[in-house]
Amino acid sequence: MTTTASVRKLPRLTWPLSVFAVVVAILIGLGVGAVSIPPIDALREVLSQLTNDRIQSSLSPTEATIIWDLRLPRVILALVVGSMLASAGCAYQGAFRNPLADPYLLGVSAGAGLGATIVIFTRVDTSRWELPLAAFVGALGAVLLTYLLGRSAIVGRSSTSLVLAGVAVASMLTAIQTLLQQRNTDKIREVYSWVLGRLSTAGWGDVQLVTPYILICIVVLVLYRRVLDIFSVGDEEAHTMGLQVGRARAAIIVAASLGTAAAVSVTGLIGFVGIIVPHTIRLFVGHSYRLLMPLSTIFGGIFLVLADVVARTVLAPQEISIGVITALIGAPFFLFILGSRKHGSIT
């Protein structure tokens, strides 16, 4: 079975180098900050704990606390969330055959933002789980509403109605969120802090909360990478190849949406990762999702870890919301893709 997706032969060292890049990004994330820790010392500290002190750490107790309680959970969460957002963007682009599709296409961001806004404006205490739960429920509710409005795209032969339904749902939920903000101006700053995305409050509880769900969704998307290649020939041709188009597209959309909802529930809205990473990887490996999906997953995590390092150092000791950093990179990148002739007509 063949498809029109193009693929370039990769050097044998691609995968080992990718793993090495992940390790380097993690060490940079652990070492760079208000308290500078040499990467080799950060590595020795981690290995010391993993090997039961067989490798001696050279860090002071304070520096070790910074590594384990502040930076490591933050780096791991950035790695996991970045991987999810990039793989979801890659999946949406393949499922909809739309190079500008991203994880927020079906209203995920608007639903999560509305859920978080409602909790911020109504809660009396600051329960740790209320905000992530509300954002998760809001994101899933938005996707469900989009699906109900555009379900003909799942069972039919066009994804256009689903995309349009997502735009309509996102606009409606954003309008409701704006109305709530206008009626509760005293908490707008807290809302915007969440909406712009942040990893500054990341802890081990957040990592434990979302990682299992995200990993399951990523595994599903990677398993469907060859199906995404088949989508590239069109729904009718894919159907003649024996693919149950509606069922396959639904599985991909559900996995990408669930994973994205889990990600934004703890980090807030971090945009453009699903646009920047897959398109950058395409420049090196071509358009085949057989390579594009796993590499996007790996480098999505790397990208967000490094973006978080920039967010917490560029104006140190103040931190910039990581969503601002990804938007500053992603908005020009989006316009470049939009104007690129090689994408042709975007439908």
BADO-105585 format. One record per residue (C-alpha): y, z, x; residue in one letter; residue number from 0. Coordinates in steps of 0.001 Angstrom, whole numbers, plus 524288, in hexadecimal, padded with zeros to 5 digits. Example, Ala and Ser with C-alpha at 12.3 -4.5 7.8 and 13.67 -1.06 7.14 Angstrom:
REM residues 2
(node (7EE6C 81E78 8300C) 'A' 0) (node (7FBDC 81BE4 83566) 'S' 1) 
***
This chain:
REM residues 347
(node (80000 80000 80000) 'M' 0) (node (80D05 7FBF6 805E2) 'T' 1) (node (81B17 7FDE8 80275) 'T' 2) (node (827EA 7F7D0 8068A) 'T' 3) (node (82C2A 8045E 80D5D) 'A' 4) (node (82EE3 80200 81BB8) 'S' 5) (node (82A42 80B3C 82641) 'V' 6) (node (82CA7 80BAF 834CF) 'R' 7) (node (822BE 8100D 83EA4) 'K' 8) (node (82656 81D5B 8440A) 'L' 9) (node (8242D 82214 851E7) 'P' 10) (node (818A8 82B42 8538A) 'R' 11) (node (821BA 83656 85740) 'L' 12) (node (82939 835CC 84A56) 'T' 13) (node (82216 84114 843F9) 'W' 14) (node (8219F 84A1D 84FE8) 'P' 15) (node (83014 84762 8522C) 'L' 16) (node (832EC 84A72 843EC) 'S' 17) (node (82C3A 8579D 84536) 'V' 18) (node (833AD 85A04 851D4) 'F' 19) (node (8406D 856C0 84AD1) 'A' 20) (node (83D28 860E3 84067) 'V' 21) (node (83AEF 86B40 84ADB) 'V' 22) (node (847B5 867C8 851AD) 'V' 23) (node (84F46 86869 844DE) 'A' 24) (node (84974 875C0 841DA) 'I' 25) (node (84D1D 87AF4 84F4E) 'L' 26) (node (85AF3 875D5 84DD3) 'I' 27) (node (85BCC 87C64 84085) 'G' 28) (node (856EB 88934 84643) 'L' 29) (node (85F93 888EE 85247) 'G' 30) (node (86CBC 88411 84D73) 'V' 31) (node (875C7 88D44 84635) 'G' 32) (node (87FA1 89816 847A4) 'A' 33) (node (87624 89E68 85136) 'V' 34) (node (87144 893DC 85A66) 'S' 35) (node (862FC 894F8 85E20) 'I' 36) (node (85D2A 88B72 86822) 'P' 37) (node (852B6 88309 861A3) 'P' 38) (node (84872 886D0 86BB2) 'I' 39) (node (84AD8 8953A 868B3) 'D' 40) (node (849F0 892A1 85A1D) 'A' 41) (node (83D11 88B95 85C71) 'L' 42) (node (837BC 896CB 86492) 'R' 43) (node (83B70 8A067 859D1) 'E' 44) (node (83429 89893 84F84) 'V' 45) (node (82857 896A7 85852) 'L' 46) (node (82889 8A524 85B97) 'S' 47) (node (8269A 8A8A5 84D5D) 'Q' 48) (node (81C9C 89DEE 84AFD) 'L' 49) (node (81468 8A1B3 856EB) 'T' 50) (node (81524 8B069 854F4) 'N' 51) (node (81E50 8B277 86083) 'D' 52) (node (815BA 8AAF3 86A0C) 'R' 53) (node (82219 8A350 86D09) 'I' 54) (node (82D1D 8ACB4 86FF3) 'Q' 55) (node (83A18 8AB15 868F5) 'S' 56) (node (846C5 8AC85 8708C) 'S' 57) (node (84F48 8AF32 864A0) 'L' 58) (node (85598 8BC1B 86139) 'S' 59) (node (851C8 8C2C0 85467) 'P' 60) (node (85E88 8BE28 84E53) 'T' 61) (node (85C2E 8B00C 8524D) 'E' 62) (node (84E36 8B0BE 84D68) 'A' 63) (node (8532F 8B5AC 84059) 'T' 64) (node (85CB0 8AA4C 83F9E) 'I' 65) (node (8517D 8A0D1 84201) 'I' 66) (node (847CB 8A67F 83849) 'W' 67) (node (85073 8AB98 82D68) 'D' 68) (node (85BAD 8A1E1 82D5F) 'L' 69) (node (8592C 8950A 8342B) 'R' 70) (node (84AA0 89251 832FF) 'L' 71) (node (849E9 8933A 82410) 'P' 72) (node (85640 88B11 8233E) 'R' 73) (node (850B5 8809B 82C4B) 'V' 74) (node (8439C 8803B 8254F) 'I' 75) (node (84A27 87F27 81804) 'L' 76) (node (852C8 87404 81D0A) 'A' 77) (node (846B7 86D47 8227D) 'L' 78) (node (83F2B 86E7F 815C2) 'V' 79) (node (84A7F 86ADF 80CD0) 'V' 80) (node (84EC3 85F74 8154D) 'G' 81) (node (840E5 85A2D 81569) 'S' 82) (node (84037 85B16 806AC) 'M' 83) (node (84D49 854AB 8040D) 'L' 84) (node (84A75 8496A 80D6A) 'A' 85) (node (83CC7 846F5 8082E) 'S' 86) (node (841C7 847B3 7FA34) 'A' 87) (node (84C7F 83DE8 7FD34) 'G' 88) (node (84295 834F6 8038C) 'C' 89) (node (839B6 8363B 7F7A9) 'A' 90) (node (84489 83366 7EDDC) 'Y' 91) (node (848D2 82766 7F56A) 'Q' 92) (node (83AF4 82223 7F519) 'G' 93) (node (837F4 825DF 7E719) 'A' 94) (node (8448A 81FEE 7E1C5) 'F' 95) (node (845A4 81516 7EBF2) 'R' 96) (node (853A3 81989 7ED8A) 'N' 97) (node (858C5 81BDC 7FB63) 'P' 98) (node (86354 82513 7F64D) 'L' 99) (node (85A3F 82E2C 7EEDC) 'A' 100) (node (85A01 83C4B 7F353) 'D' 101) (node (853F3 84924 7EEBB) 'P' 102) (node (85F3B 84BCC 7E574) 'Y' 103) (node (85DCA 83EF8 7DE24) 'L' 104) (node (85781 844FF 7D20C) 'L' 105) (node (8615B 84FF6 7D05C) 'G' 106) (node (85ACD 859FE 7D91D) 'V' 107) (node (8677C 85E37 7DF8C) 'S' 108) (node (86F14 85EED 7D2DA) 'A' 109) (node (86471 866E8 7CC38) 'G' 110) (node (8632F 87037 7D7AC) 'A' 111) (node (871E7 871A7 7D86C) 'G' 112) (node (872F9 874C5 7CA01) 'L' 113) (node (867F7 87EB9 7CAA1) 'G' 114) (node (86E13 88577 7D64E) 'A' 115) (node (87B87 88540 7CFFC) 'T' 116) (node (8768A 88BBE 7C38E) 'I' 117) (node (87023 896B9 7CB45) 'V' 118) (node (87BFE 898FC 7D3F7) 'I' 119) (node (884DE 899F9 7C81B) 'F' 120) (node (87BEE 8A28F 7BFDB) 'T' 121) (node (87452 8AB98 7C8C8) 'R' 122) (node (8782A 8B9D0 7C9F6) 'V' 123) (node (870B4 8BD5A 7D646) 'D' 124) (node (86CFA 8B4A4 7E1A2) 'T' 125) (node (85E47 8B37F 7E028) 'S' 126) (node (858A6 8ABDB 7EB83) 'R' 127) (node (8504B 8A2F0 7E320) 'W' 128) (node (8596F 89FC7 7D7D9) 'E' 129) (node (86143 8951D 7DE87) 'L' 130) (node (855E5 88D63 7E47A) 'P' 131) (node (84E2B 88E7A 7D7DB) 'L' 132) (node (85988 889BF 7CF8A) 'A' 133) (node (85C2F 87E67 7D8BF) 'A' 134) (node (84DD9 87A97 7D8B9) 'F' 135) (node (84CE3 87B21 7C9E7) 'V' 136) (node (85983 87387 7C87D) 'G' 137) (node (854E7 868EC 7D1C5) 'A' 138) (node (847E0 8676D 7CAE3) 'L' 139) (node (84E87 86780 7BD9B) 'G' 140) (node (8575F 85C6C 7C1F1) 'A' 141) (node (84BE5 8545C 7C6DC) 'V' 142) (node (8446C 856B9 7BA30) 'L' 143) (node (85019 85299 7B20E) 'L' 144) (node (851CC 8466E 7BA62) 'T' 145) (node (8437A 84339 7B8BC) 'Y' 146) (node (84406 844CC 7A9EB) 'L' 147) (node (84FE1 83BDC 7A92C) 'L' 148) (node (84AAF 83197 7B26F) 'G' 149) (node (83BFB 832D8 7B0D9) 'R' 150) (node (83AAA 82452 7AE14) 'S' 151) (node (83D18 82264 7BC95) 'A' 152) (node (830D6 82A09 7BFB9) 'I' 153) (node (827CD 822E8 7B682) 'V' 154) (node (82ECE 815E6 7B6E0) 'G' 155) (node (83222 80C56 7C18C) 'R' 156) (node (83FCC 81045 7C55D) 'S' 157) (node (845B5 81C6D 7CB63) 'S' 158) (node (85384 818DA 7C745) 'T' 159) (node (8537B 820EB 7BACE) 'S' 160) (node (84ECA 82D03 7C220) 'L' 161) (node (8599D 82BA5 7CC31) 'V' 162) (node (863E4 829E8 7C19F) 'L' 163) (node (85E7A 83596 7BA40) 'A' 164) (node (85FA5 83DA7 7C6BA) 'G' 165) (node (86DD0 839B8 7C87A) 'V' 166) (node (870DD 83D39 7BA55) 'A' 167) (node (86A00 84A6E 7BB1C) 'V' 168) (node (870A6 84DBD 7C80A) 'A' 169) (node (87E01 84A5B 7C26F) 'S' 170) (node (87BB1 852A1 7B65A) 'M' 171) (node (876D5 85E8A 7BDD1) 'L' 172) (node (881E2 85D7A 7C7AA) 'T' 173) (node (88BB0 85D32 7BC9B) 'A' 174) (node (885B9 8699E 7B6D3) 'I' 175) (node (88632 8701F 7C427) 'Q' 176) (node (89488 86C69 7C5BE) 'T' 177) (node (897B2 871FA 7B853) 'L' 178) (node (89131 87EE7 7BBF0) 'L' 179) (node (898DE 87F74 7C899) 'Q' 180) (node (8A5A7 87D7F 7C187) 'Q' 181) (node (8A272 888F0 7B89C) 'R' 182) (node (89E3C 891DB 7C3CE) 'N' 183) (node (8A7CC 88F3C 7CECA) 'T' 184) (node (8A578 89C6E 7D53D) 'D' 185) (node (89814 89832 7DA55) 'K' 186) (node (89AD1 88A17 7DDC9) 'I' 187) (node (89A80 88D05 7EC5C) 'R' 188) (node (88CB7 8926B 7EB5A) 'E' 189) (node (8886A 88688 7E39F) 'V' 190) (node (88E07 87D10 7ED89) 'Y' 191) (node (887DB 88497 7F8A2) 'S' 192) (node (87AAB 881E2 7F279) 'W' 193) (node (87D98 87401 7EE18) 'V' 194) (node (881BD 86FDA 7FBD0) 'L' 195) (node (874D0 87475 8016C) 'G' 196) (node (87275 87FA2 80ABE) 'R' 197) (node (86817 8850E 813BF) 'L' 198) (node (87010 890AA 8186C) 'S' 199) (node (86911 89A08 80F42) 'T' 200) (node (85B6D 894D0 8122B) 'A' 201) (node (850E7 89F04 81424) 'G' 202) (node (84236 89FCD 814FE) 'W' 203) (node (8419D 8A20A 80658) 'G' 204) (node (847B0 894AD 803EB) 'D' 205) (node (83E38 88E43 80D57) 'V' 206) (node (83286 89492 806C9) 'Q' 207) (node (837AA 89153 7F94C) 'L' 208) (node (83920 8828F 7FAA1) 'V' 209) (node (830AB 87E3B 80609) 'T' 210) (node (82398 87DAA 7FEBB) 'P' 211) (node (82944 87552 7F3C5) 'Y' 212) (node (83070 86C58 7FD14) 'I' 213) (node (82494 86A4B 805C4) 'L' 214) (node (81C33 86694 7FA10) 'I' 215) (node (8265D 85CB1 7F586) 'C' 216) (node (827BA 856DB 8031B) 'I' 217) (node (818FE 85550 80446) 'V' 218) (node (818A8 84E32 7F731) 'V' 219) (node (82385 844EC 7FB4F) 'L' 220) (node (81D0E 84207 80862) 'V' 221) (node (81040 83F14 80172) 'L' 222) (node (81770 83561 7F8B8) 'Y' 223) (node (81E07 82E53 8041F) 'R' 224) (node (8154B 82247 802ED) 'R' 225) (node (817F3 821B8 7F44C) 'V' 226) (node (82679 8210F 7F760) 'L' 227) (node (8239E 81512 7FFAA) 'D' 228) (node (81CE1 80ED1 7F407) 'I' 229) (node (828D2 81180 7EB87) 'F' 230) (node (830A7 808D0 7F4B8) 'S' 231) (node (82A30 7FC91 7EF1E) 'V' 232) (node (82E9B 7FFE0 7E146) 'G' 233) (node (82841 806A2 7D5B7) 'D' 234) (node (82174 7FAAF 7D053) 'E' 235) (node (81B36 7F72F 7DD46) 'E' 236) (node (817A2 80561 7DFBC) 'A' 237) (node (810FB 805BF 7D27C) 'H' 238) (node (808F9 7F9A5 7D5C1) 'T' 239) (node (80481 80091 7E22B) 'M' 240) (node (7FE62 80B15 7D99F) 'G' 241) (node (808F0 81570 7DB1A) 'L' 242) (node (80C1E 81D93 7CF1A) 'Q' 243) (node (81AA9 81C0D 7D12F) 'V' 244) (node (81F8D 825B4 7C70E) 'G' 245) (node (81673 830A4 7CB31) 'R' 246) (node (81917 82EAA 7D9B0) 'A' 247) (node (827D9 82E30 7D7F4) 'R' 248) (node (82777 83A62 7CF68) 'A' 249) (node (81FA7 841E5 7D9AE) 'A' 250) (node (8293E 83E09 7E463) 'I' 251) (node (8352F 8417E 7DC32) 'I' 252) (node (82F76 84E9C 7D80F) 'V' 253) (node (82BDD 85275 7E608) 'A' 254) (node (8391D 84E55 7EB77) 'A' 255) (node (8408A 85519 7E07D) 'S' 256) (node (838C1 861C6 7E0FD) 'L' 257) (node (83A45 8629C 7EFBA) 'G' 258) (node (848CD 85FD0 7EF17) 'T' 259) (node (84A97 869DF 7E457) 'A' 260) (node (843B4 8740F 7ECAE) 'A' 261) (node (84C11 87081 7F874) 'A' 262) (node (85948 87122 7F1C1) 'V' 263) (node (855AE 87DAE 7EABB) 'S' 264) (node (85778 8855F 7F75D) 'V' 265) (node (860D8 87D16 7FF6B) 'T' 266) (node (86A13 877A6 7F53D) 'G' 267) (node (86D70 86942 7F4C4) 'L' 268) (node (86BEE 8623A 801BC) 'I' 269) (node (86E7A 853DC 7FFA4) 'G' 270) (node (86BF9 8471A 806E2) 'F' 271) (node (86027 84B9B 80ED5) 'V' 272) (node (8578F 842D0 8067A) 'G' 273) (node (86092 8375F 80978) 'I' 274) (node (86398 83960 817E7) 'I' 275) (node (85620 83C3C 81D55) 'V' 276) (node (84D71 831ED 816C2) 'P' 277) (node (85739 826FF 8197F) 'H' 278) (node (8589D 82B05 827B2) 'T' 279) (node (849D9 82B42 82950) 'I' 280) (node (84910 81D9F 82325) 'R' 281) (node (850EF 81841 82E7C) 'L' 282) (node (845DE 81BEF 837B7) 'F' 283) (node (83944 81A8B 82FD1) 'V' 284) (node (83C55 81068 8256B) 'G' 285) (node (83A4E 811E5 816DA) 'H' 286) (node (82C1A 8160D 815E2) 'S' 287) (node (82ACA 82368 80FA0) 'Y' 288) (node (81E38 82582 81721) 'R' 289) (node (826E0 8293B 822B2) 'L' 290) (node (833CA 82B52 81BDE) 'L' 291) (node (82F5E 836BB 8136C) 'M' 292) (node (8296A 83FA2 81DF3) 'P' 293) (node (8342D 83CAF 827CA) 'L' 294) (node (83EC9 83F1C 81DA2) 'S' 295) (node (8385A 84C1D 81A99) 'T' 296) (node (83854 85025 828E0) 'I' 297) (node (84606 84BAE 82C40) 'F' 298) (node (84BBE 85098 81F78) 'G' 299) (node (84897 85E4B 8240C) 'G' 300) (node (84E27 85B9D 8318F) 'I' 301) (node (85A9E 855FA 82BBF) 'F' 302) (node (85D43 861C3 82318) 'L' 303) (node (85A83 86B85 82E08) 'V' 304) (node (8646E 864AC 836C7) 'L' 305) (node (86E27 8632B 82B9D) 'A' 306) (node (86D3E 871D6 82958) 'D' 307) (node (86FFB 8744E 837C8) 'V' 308) (node (87C59 86C24 83679) 'V' 309) (node (88015 87342 829F7) 'A' 310) (node (87F9D 8809F 83071) 'R' 311) (node (885C0 87D1C 83D75) 'T' 312) (node (89042 872C4 83B9F) 'V' 313) (node (89A1B 87CAA 83641) 'L' 314) (node (893B4 88903 83B8F) 'A' 315) (node (89474 89421 83836) 'P' 316) (node (8965B 88E28 82AB3) 'Q' 317) (node (88B8C 8860E 8249D) 'E' 318) (node (88CE7 87951 81D47) 'I' 319) (node (88411 876D5 811AF) 'S' 320) (node (87902 86E2A 81647) 'I' 321) (node (87B1F 8655F 80A84) 'G' 322) (node (88885 8620B 8100F) 'V' 323) (node (8826F 85DCD 81CF8) 'I' 324) (node (87825 85537 81688) 'T' 325) (node (8828A 84F60 80D93) 'A' 326) (node (88B88 84C28 81909) 'L' 327) (node (88040 844DD 81F52) 'I' 328) (node (87A2A 83F97 812EE) 'G' 329) (node (885E9 83A26 80BA5) 'A' 330) (node (8896D 82FF6 81612) 'P' 331) (node (87AE9 82D37 817D5) 'F' 332) (node (879A1 82AE9 80922) 'F' 333) (node (88510 82170 8094B) 'L' 334) (node (87F0F 81A4B 814CB) 'F' 335) (node (87259 8187B 80D54) 'I' 336) (node (879A8 81475 80119) 'L' 337) (node (880DA 809D9 80875) 'G' 338) (node (8755E 80538 8107E) 'S' 339) (node (87195 7F75F 80D10) 'R' 340) (node (86379 7F8F2 810BA) 'K' 341) (node (86103 801B4 804E5) 'H' 342) (node (8657C 7F6E2 7FBD5) 'G' 343) (node (86795 7FA72 7ED8A) 'S' 344) (node (864E9 808B0 7EAA8) 'I' 345) (node (85E07 80A7C 7DDBF) 'T' 346) 
***
